[in-house]
Amino acid sequence: MTERDYVTEADRQLEETYEEPMGLAAYVDRIFENPTIASHASKYLLEAIEAAGTRTVVEEGEEKERYRFFDDPHNDGEHAILGNTEVLNGFVDDLRSIAAGRAKDEKIIWFEGPTATGKSELKRCLVNGLREYSKTPEGRRYTVEWNVTTAEAGERGLSYGGDPTATDDQNWYESPVQAHPLSVFPEDVRQGILEDLNAELDDHVPVRVDAELDPFSREAYDYLEERYRRDGEEALFSAITDDAHLRVKNYVVDVGQGVGVLHSEDEGQPKERLVGSWMHGMLQELDSRGRKNPQAFSYDGVLSQGNGVLTIVEDAAQHADLLQKLLNVPDEQSVKLDKGIGMDVDTQMLIISNPDLEAQLNQHADRNGMDPLKALKRRLDKHRFGYLTNLSLESELIRRELTNETEVWEAESYDELEDRIRAPVTVAVKNQAGETTVEEFAPHALEAAALYAVVTRLDEENLPNGLDLVDKALIYDQGYLQEGDTRREKEEFDFDDDNNDGDHGIPVTYTRDTLAELLQTDRDRHHPDLAVEDVVMPRDVLNAMAEGLAEAPVFSTGERSEFENRVVPVKNYIYDRQESDVIEAIMHDKRVDEETVAEYVEHVYAWETDEPLYNDRGERVEPDPLKMKLFEVEHLGRFSEDEYEGNLPRESVRNFRREKVITSLNRHAWEHRNEDFSVEDVDLTAIPVIKTVLESHDWDDVKRTFEDFDPRQWDDPPSGTETAAIKEDTIETMVDLFGYSEASAELTSRHVMGQVSYRWD
């Protein structure tokens, strides 16, 4: 694109975002065409969330529907909230009740959780999502602006002390608190409009507009009413709301306009933080009939800015004194600028805090019925964010922290997620000399960090027999556990629902800092015979994370001891993953082709079920005992010749075919096969037991296939040996197909062979 093209594109986007101001009557016509633009605050927030749609995710081993809004789709996922889907769904359910006026109207929504659990991302995601939704036709947001200088030349105008001779366009003043256009109508007329609107609205959440005009707009309205009543105007409301005095304009929702955010560092008296403050120098300039003039008010408080959509109190423990002042705002929907001047507000209130706020709220809990904070606690609707307990989500989060990648991971199957979890990461690092080098986290390195963090967050009380915390982490991420030939779904395990998963553990900030420090560390001491110092291996990561616990002030003594004890099973699992990569690379060219696999499955299925087989000419073919035997002996390596009578299987083989192949097949897939019993429409590798039984290998397979292979020669194999040839092919396969660099493939295979050598004979 040329520079002119970029400018044209920017013009186009702004033209689509903003509209020309319209009259009040035109706005009423517009809301009957598109009722969502008239929605009250909680309904508008609900509609923005629902408009983004949903997707299916697996968290804690269960499928859940997740609102895409929380993936920050309008901002390319930069501030996506990873995990906590059930908490966010509970928030939306409560929001739906509030919007419909069924319950919880008096509630202040409270998001609480330890540091680095996504609470700050929630704030940014809400702001981003509302901003972008307000740019869409369905999400347009409107308010009013006034011009009273056209009532009569020379009279006082509606301004902040501006020049009364200014041009007409400069005398339009927008409601400083985003007043709803329908608030201009008298209450009974407004209710009539809403009744007619909701009668046509096919929605369980009716539109509600209970707020009166804001004080700034009321000042203009009263002035115009007085002027035209004094002149004997008969159509008084029409004169006041004439296009010359009142316009309805759309605005883009953002912080300060529809979204109010009170930050932890904001100061001032409670009234200033809530609604704003008087500009005393202006009071003398503006005639207000002997009282304070609302035109001389700043309206920069959090409720003023958030009126119309959303009010957020960030790090609420810093504003605990303010929370008690908010007690009646949700149900009364009004606040006072001054003793004589009140203001209606329509905003969804939301506070965010660490657990320290709860400690403050419970400081008088032992006083029972005399607790002065009881009324406040009753109005808080708590939603608790926890640390991520999904390996894939934690892996995604760590990658974000290191690389600034923002893409939200979505996958059709867990295999896709697994590839991302294990994948290497390269990071550009500048050394002390100012030179930039590219550092590599080897495959499984970030997986190791993520798995260790997740394992520290899981409750080990009441673990089902035979499982450890790594097993629990895998079940939570996949929804099942693959044990050899057997796949066990989460429902088969008796997990305690009332557990403390995600309540504490290693935060992602600790992991990020540890990994960043590793990038600056000279790792040549691990492999002095190689010119490789730019690869961080999984064992480097786990050792650094475990060793750093002692110096990190964020952990208590008890936590350090507990977390150190949990690193060993993670190391063992990651080694198994590396070992599997090496074996599969060695055996890659020996893999069974899919046609052979399909043929074996067809013959086994026909052998067991008497289902007919047909060849390409449509002729019936009997299951071939020899083909099945050869596959089971040569490719599976499960059986010897002794387990057959000729080509006929003995009981052990028959049981294997029935229990490990037939009963574990995806019945749904087979029920939808085509009429000639072809498997061409069935992805065999998507069936867990087939994938495990038919595609995985072990060291016995390596021994059987390569009789002269010796892992003890791996570091420096003699030329011309079978070991040298296997190593060359293995390294090449790991690089070309498994995502390794030559250095990480060398180091990984050396590490694996060093362990295998001890038990090879």
N, C-alpha and C positions, 0 to 999 in steps of 0.2 A: 504494500500500500504506500502511496505517496503521502507527503505531509497534508496535502489538500484532502486526500481520502480520509485521513484520521480526523481532521476537523469536521468533515461532512458526517462521519459516523457519530462523532460526539454530538453534533447538532441533531441528528436523527434520534439518538437516545433521549436527549432532553425534550424534544418535541413529543415523544411518546410518553414521557413522565409527567409533564405539566400540561394543564389545560388553561384556556382563557377563563377568567372569572365569569360567573353566571349569576343571574338573578335568583331570588329565593324561590319563586314559582317554578323556574326551570329546574332547580335542585329537587324540588318535591316530585316533579315528573321523573327525574333521573332515578330517584330511589325506588320508584315503583317499577322501573325497568331493571334495576340492579340493586336489590335490597341490601346486599352485603355492605354497601358503602355507607349505610346508616347505622351499622352495628355499634352497640355500646362496647366499652373497653374489653371486658372479659370475653365477649362473643367475638370481637375482632381478633384478639390474640388466638382464640381457639380456631377460628377460620384460617388464620395465617398458618398455623401448625398443620391443620388437616389438608390445606391446599397443596402441600408439598408431597402428599401421598405417603405410602408405607412400604416397607420391605421386610422380608423374613430373615431373622438372625438366630444364632444359637448362642445362648448365654447360660452358664451354669448347667450345661447339658440339656437345656430345654429350648424348643423353638418358640420364638416370640415375634410378634409384629412390632416393628420399630417405625416411628415417625421420622421420615427423611429430613424433616425440618431441623432436627437436632444433629444432622450430619453437616450442617452449614453449607447446603448445596449452592446457594447463591454466591458464596465466597470461595468456591472450589475446595471446600472442606477445611479451610485454614483453621477454623475454630470449632471443628466438629467435637461433640461430646462423645468420647469413646465409652461404650458400655453403659451400665446403669440404666438399661432400657426399661426394666420393670419399674424403677423409681420414676422415670420420666413418663411412663404410661400412667402411673398413679397420679402424677401431677396433671396430666391432660384430663383424666377422669374427674378430678376435683374441679378443674377449670370448667368442665362441661356442666357440672352441678351448679357452680357459681353463676355461670352465664345464663342458665335457665331459671335461676332464682329459686331452685328447689331446696337448696341447703347451702351451708357454709358461706353465706353472704357476708357474715361478720368476720370471716377468717382472713388472716394474713399468712400467705404461703411462705414457708420457711424451708430453705435448702441448707442442710448442715452436713458437715463431713470433715475429715482430716485434710491436711494440706495436700496439694497435688492430686486431687481426685476429680478435677474438671469443673469446679464451681465457677472459677473465673471464665472458663470457656462457655459456660451456660450464659453468663451475662452477655458476652460478645456474640454468641450465636443468636440470642434473642434479638439483640439490636440489629444485627445483620439481616436476619430473617424478616423482621418487621419492616425494615427500610426497603428491602427489595420487594416485599409483598405490596407495600404501599405504592409501588411504581406500576403495578399491574392494573388492568381495568377493574377486576373484581376487588382489589384491595385499596382502591383510591380512598384517601382520607380528606375530609373537608372541614373548613372552619369559616368564620365570617370576618369581613373587614368593613370598616366604617369611614364615612366622610361626612362631617357635619358642616364643613365650610360652605357647602353648596346650599345650605338652608337659607342663609341670608348674608350677603356680603357685609363685612365689618363686624359681625358678631364673633364671639369667642369660638375658637375651633377646638377640635379634638386632637391634641398633640402633646408632645413632651416639650412645651415651650418653644415650638417651631415658629417660623416666620409666617404670619397670616397671609402674606401676599404670595406665598409659594404657589406653584402651578397645581392643577387639580390632582394629577397623578401622585404628587408628593404629599397629598393630604389624606391618603387612604392609610388607615391604621388597622393592622390585623389584631384580632383578639390575642392577647399575650399568653393565654392558657388554652388555645385550640378549642374554643367553645363550639359545641355541636350546633350546626345550623338550625336544627329543629327547636333548640332552646329559645329561639327568637319568638316562637309562637306562644300565645297564652296557653296555660296548662291544659284546659279542657279541649282546645283546638288541637294541641299537640297529641293528646291521648286519642283523639278521633283519627288523626293521621296514622298513628301507630296501630290502632285496631284494624283499620282498613289494610294497612301494609302487612300485618301479621296474618290476616285472613287469607291473603294470597301467597304467603310464605310457606313453602313446603319444608318446614324445619321444626324440630322439637324444641329449638331454642329461639323464643320470640325476641324481637328487637325491643329494647327498653331504653328510653331517654327520660330520666327523671330530673336532670339538672336544669336549674334556671340559668339565665344569662350571667356570665362572669361580671364582677364589679366594673371592670373597664368598659365592657360593652354596655352594661346597664347605664353608665354615665352618658354614653352617646344616645342610647334609646330614650332616656328620660329627657335629655335636652331636646331631641327632635319631637318627642311627644308634646312637651311644653310649648314649643314653637308653633306646631301645627294646630294644637288645641286653641291657643291664643288667637290664631288666625281663623278659627272657625271651620277648620277642615273637617268634612263629614267622613270621608274614607280615611280615618286616622291611621290605622295599621298599614294600609297601602302606601300612605304618604311617608310614614316612618321607614318602611322597608323598600321604598322606591330604589330602582337601580342606581340612582344618583347618590344614595346614602349608604346602601347596603349591598355588598357583593359576597357571593359564596365562592371561595377559592380552594383549590386542592393544595395539599402540602405533602412533602415526603417525610415520613416518620423517621426521626433520628433523635439522638441524645439532645435534649433541650427543646425538642418539639415533638411531643407525644410520648417520649421516653425520658423519664427523669432518673438520673443515677446519682446517688449520694455516696461519694467515695470515702474511704477510711480517713483520709487526711483533711476532709472538709470540716471547717470550724464554724463557730457562730452560735448565737442563742437558738434554742429549739425552733422558735417562730421563723427565724431567718432560714434555717436549714429546711424547714417544711414548706413555706410559701414565699419567702422573700423578705424584703425590708423596705422601709420608707426612704425616699430620697428627699431629705428635709429641705434642701434648697429649692425644690420644685414646688413645695406646698404654697409658697407665697405667690408664685406666678400663676397658679391655676385656681380659678374661682370654683369653689365647691360648696357654696352656701353655708359657710361657717363650720365645715367639718373637713376631715382629711379627705383628699381627693384620690380615688383609686388609680387615677392616671399617673400619680406620683409614686407608684409602687413598682418595685423592681421585678416582681414575679419570677425570680430566679431560684426559688426554692424547689425542692425535689418534687413536691406534689404539683406545683404549678407547671413545671416542665413536663411531668408525666401525665398531666390531665388529658384524658381522651384515649390513652392506651395503657401504659405500663410505668410503674414506679418501682425502682430497685434500690434497696439499701445494701450497699456492698460492705463486707466485713462488719456485720451488724453489731458485734461486741464493742466496737468503737463508738457506737451510737445507741447504747442501751438506754441512756436517759431519754432518747427521742422516741423509743418504741412505746413507752407508756403514753406519750402524747398522741400516738396514732391509734389508740384503743378504739375510739368510736368512729374513726374515719371510714372504715369499710361499710359499716351498717348505716351510719347517718349520712355518709357521702357529702360531708361538708366540713369546712375549716373556717377560721376567722383570720382576716387580715388585721383587724383591729376590733375593739369592743363593739363598735357600731357597724362594722362592715364584714359580712360573711361571704363565703364563696363555696358554691357546690363543686364537687370534684367527681369525676367518673374515671377511675383508674384501677387497674389490677395491681395490688400491692404484693411485693415479693422481697424477702430479705434473705441474705446469704451470709453464712458465718462458719467459723471453725467451731469445734466442740467447746471452746472456752465460753461461748455465750450461754450454753446450757448450764455451765457451772455457775455463772452469774445469776441465772434465773432460779437456780435451786438453792441459793444461799440462805433463804428463809424457809426452806421446805420443812424443817423440823418444827415449825410453828403451826403446822396443820392448817386449821381454818383461818388462822390469823396471818397467813402469808400475804404480804402486800402485793406480791407479783402474781398472785393466783389468777386475777382477771386477765392479765396479759398472756399468761401461759395458756389459758383457755382459748384465746383467740388465735394462737399460733397453730398452723396446720403443717406439721413437720414431714419433710421428705429427706431421707438420709442418703447422701452419696457415699459409696465405699470404694476402696481400692479395687482395681480390675482383678478379676479372678479367672480370666480367659487368656490362655497363652497367645492366641492370635491377636487379640486386642492389645495386650501388653507389648508384643513384638511391633505392632503397628505404631504404638505410641513412642517406643524407643527410637524407631526409625525417624519419626517426625522430629523428635528432639535433636537428633544428630544431623539430619540432612535437610530439614525444613520441607520435606515432602508433605503435601497436603491431601493427596488423593485418599479418599475413603475406600477401604478394601471391601469389595463385593465379589462374591464368587458363586458359581453354579454348584460347586461341590467342595467338600473339604480338601480334596487333593489340590485344588488351586490355592487354597489358603496355606496348605502345608508347604507348597513350593515357595510362597512368599516368606513364611516363617523361617525356613532354613536358608534363605538366599543370602549371599554375601552383600556387604555394603562398602562402598569406597567413599572416602571423605578427603577433601583437600585441606591440608594443614600447613600453616606457615611456621617455620622454625625460627630460632633466635637470630639466625643470619638473615632473616627476611625472605628466605627461599620457600617456595610452595612445593610441597610434595604430596603425592596421592597415597594415602594410607588405606589398607584393606582390613576389614573385619571378615575373617574367613567364613565360609558357610558354617552355619550352626552357632556362630559366636553370639549374635544377637538373640538367637533362640535360647542359648544358655542363660544369658542375662535375664531374658523375659521369664523363662521357666523358674529360675531361682527366685525372682521377685514374687511370682505368683505363689510358689510353694511356701514362702514366708508368710503369706496372707491367708492361708487356709487353716481352718480349725481341724486339728488332728484328733479331737475327742470323738469317740464313737465311730471311728473309721470301720467300714465293713471288713470282716476277716479276710486276710490275704492281700489287702490293698495298702499301698503307702501313699504319701502325699503327691508323688509324681503321677501315680495312677489316677488319683482324684483330679489333679489338674488336667490330665488328658481327657477324662470323662466329661469334665465341665466344658472343655473346648470342642470336643467332637460330638458329645452326646452318647458316646459308646466307648468300650474298651476292647481292643483286638488282642486276644491272647492266643497266639499260635493260629490254629485253624478256627478258633471260636470267637465270635463277636457277641459281646454282652452289652445290651442297651442299659442306659442309666436307670431305667425303671427296675431293673433286676437287682440293683444295689439299694441297701437300706441306709440312705443318707439322712442324717438328722437335719430336718428343715430349720429347727431353731438353733442355728449355729452362729459362730462369729466370723464367718468367712468375709474377708475384705475390711474388717474393722481396724486392723493394724498390719504392719509389715513394712517391707522396704519400699519407700516411695520412688517414683520414676525420677525425681530430681537427683536422688543419690546415685541411681544407676547411670543417669546421663553424665553426672560429674565424674564418676569413676571411669567411664568409657572415654570421656574427653581427655582425662589425665593419661590414660593408657596410650592415646594417640601421640602424646608428647614424650613417651618413655622409650628409651633404647631397649629393644627386645632382642638384640643380637646375642645376648647371653644364653638364650634358649637353644640356639642352633649355630654355634660358632663356625661350623664348617660350611655354612651356606651364606651366600651374599644376599641375605634376605633379612631386612629389618623393618619392613613395611607391612607385616602381616600380624594382626592380632588374632590369636587362636582362641577357641572356646575355653581351654584351660587357663589361658591368661586372664580372661574375663572373670571366670569363677574364682580364681585365686585372689584377684584384686578386690572383688566385691566382698569376699569373706574376710580378707585381711584388713580391709578398710573399716570394718564395723567397729573395731576397738577405738578408732580415733574420731569417729563421727559423733558429734554431740547430740544428734537427733535421736539416738537410740539409748534406751536405758540399759543398765547392766543385765537385767533379765532378758531383754530382747536380744542383746548381743550373743549371749550364750545360746538362746533358742535358735537364732538364725544360723549361727555357725554350725550347729548340729544338723541342719537341713541341707547343707551343700553337697554331702556325699551322694545321696541318691540322684541328685541332678547331674553330678559328674558321671555317674554310671550310665544314666539314660543318654546323655549327650555322646558318650563314648560309643554306645550301641548304635547311635545314629551315624556316627562317623564310620564305624565298622561296616555297617550295612552299605554305605556309599562305596567303600573300597571293594567289598565282595561283589556288589552289583556291577561295578566297573570292570572287575576282573572277568566276570561271567557274561558281560554284555553281549558278546558275539555268540554266546552259547544259549541265549534265551530262546524259548520255544515261540515259534511264530503263531499269530492269532488263529490262522486257519487250522493248525494242528490242535490247538487248545479247543477250538469250537468242535472239531471232529470228535475229540475225546469226550467232551461233555455230551454231545449228541448220542454217542454210542452208550455211555453210561446211563443216560436218561432212558434210552430205548431198552437197554438191558433190564432196568429195574421196573419200568412201567409198562412194558410191552407196547410202547408207542412205536408205530411203524416208521422206518427210515426209507427215503427215496433218493435215488441218484439223479444226475442231471437229465437222464432220459425218462425219468418218471417211473423207473423200475424199483420195486421194493427190495431193500437190502437188509439182511440180518445184522445185528450188532456183531462186531468182529472181536472175539476174545483175544486174539494175538495183538491187535492194535492197542487195545486197552492195557494189556500186560506190558508191552514195550514202553508205553507212555509212563506207566506207573513205576517201572523199574529204572528206565533210563533218564526220563525227564524229571519225575518227581523225586526219585531216589528214596522212596518210602519203603520199598519192599525188595526182597531178594527172590531168587528163583525158587527157594524152598517153600515160599508161601503160595505156590501155584501147583496144581496137578496138571502137568502139561501146560495148557494155556488157561485152564479153568481156575478161578480164584478160590483160595481157602477162606475160612470164616473171617480172618482178620482183614483180608482185602475186601470182602463183601461188606463188612461193617464200615470200613472206611468209605467206600463208594456211597453207601446209604447215608451215613451220619455226617460225613465231611463234605460231600459233593451235593447229593440230591436234596437232603432236608435243609441245607443252608443256602440253596439257590434262591434267588429272588423270584418267588412264585408269580408275582405280578408280571414280571418281564416275560416269563414263559407262557403265561396265559394269553399274552398279546403277541406271541410269535405268529408268523404267517402260516398258511395252511399246509405247506410242504415241510414244516418243522425246521425251516432254515433258521440259523441263529444270526443272520446278517443284520437284523435289526436290534440285536441284543448286544450291548456293550459289556462283554464278559469282565473286563477289568474294573467295571463299576460295581460288580458284585463282590463284597468284601472277602468272602471265603475263597472265591476263585482267584482274586488278586493275590491273596496271601499264599495259597497252596501252590498256584501255578506260576507265579512270577518272582517269588523270593528264593534266595539261595543261602547256603551256609558253607562253612569251611569243609564239611564233608563233600559237598558238591565240587569245591575247588580241588580237593585231594583226588577225587575220582576222575576229574577231567584233566588235571595237569599232574601227572605222576612224579615228574622231576622238579616240581616247584618247591623252593625252600625259602620261607619268609625270613630266615636268619641272614640271608644274603641281600636283603632288600636295600639297605642303605647304599651299598656299593657292589651290585651284582657283577660277577665275572662275565666278560663279554662272551657271546655265543651260547650262553646257558638259557634254559627255558625261563628261569627267573628274570633275566634281563629283558627278554622279549615280552614277558607278561607285564613287567613294570612299565616299559615304554608304552604299551597299549593301554594300560590302566590309567597312567597319568594323562594321556591324550584323551581318553574317554571322560575322565573327571573334568577336564577343561572344556571339552566340546559340548558335553551333554549335561553335566551336573553343576555348572556355574563356578567351578574352581578356577583360580589362577594357577599357573605352573608352580608358583611358590607354595600356595596353600595346599595344592594337591600333593606336593612332595612332603610337606610337613605333616599333613593329615595321614597319609599312607605310612610314613615312618612311625608315627605315634601308634597306629593300629598294629603294624607288623611287629613293633617292639613288644606289644602285649601278647600277640599271637605266638611269637617265637617260643615263649615259655611253655606253652602247652601243645606245640605242634606234634611232637612225637607221640 
